[in-house]
Amino acid sequence: MELKDKVALVTGGAKRVGRAIALELARQGAGVVVHYGRSREEARDTEEEIRALGVPCWLAQADLRKPEEIDALFEKLRDQAPRLDVLVNSAASFESKPFSEITAEDWDTTLAVNLRAPFLLTQRAAVWMRDSPRLKDESGLVVNMVDLAGVQAWCGFAHHGVSKAGLLHLTRLAARELAPAVRVNAIVPGAILPPPGMDEDSELWRQTCERVPLHRTGSPELVARTVVYLAENEFVTGAVVHLDGGERLTSVRDA
């Protein structure tokens, strides 16, 4: 897919990895819908940077825990954006809690954001993508952002890990059911950014870097470039791209 003059929706696009993805898609010439939950100021800053690149940008606020707000998001965007070509499900909850302390509410909230929301967003995006005019053999694209907790059994992340493992399987199921109109792929980043509240110079983050076989951490820009690759290569669907420096090959981390 040639991204110039296309439109992408990036959930959680106001900051961190989502922001890097939104900016890179804009650099490739795509208009970008920046979704945010509570990060209004960061979303406005991202919008300003995207518009400075000479492409359209739309802001879309929604609480992804609530299906009705996802519906409202698409109803509003249908009146504003001319088309939809790419959906990046980047927004996520990243909660840690010992297995015995996870409540039903913790479980439901995590799966609502990390698994149900990408499902509902993909459902609605696929309809819009089918309605958008395309060249022969050109498909719409969904990219699901997973993480190593969905591949490895991390202690302290049962609800999060299950949600991300489910998102991996949803990627494969959607890739089959939505083909050929829509391609669906997943990216599994490893050590890209330290978790919120952890400094990049901390001892724990340094130990993470040492554990990675490549002995370095990645960057949000590497994730963004992988999204562009998946957009441009029309023969890739149902794929899971590990962007972890080989970390999945090492012993499992604990919380």
Beta strands, then each sheet from edge to edge (+ up, - down):
strand 1: 7-10
strand 2: 31-36
strand 3: 57-61
strand 4: 86-89
strand 5: 140-145
strand 6: 182-189
strand 7: 240-243
sheet 1: 3+ 2+ 1+ 4+ 5+ 6+ 7+
end
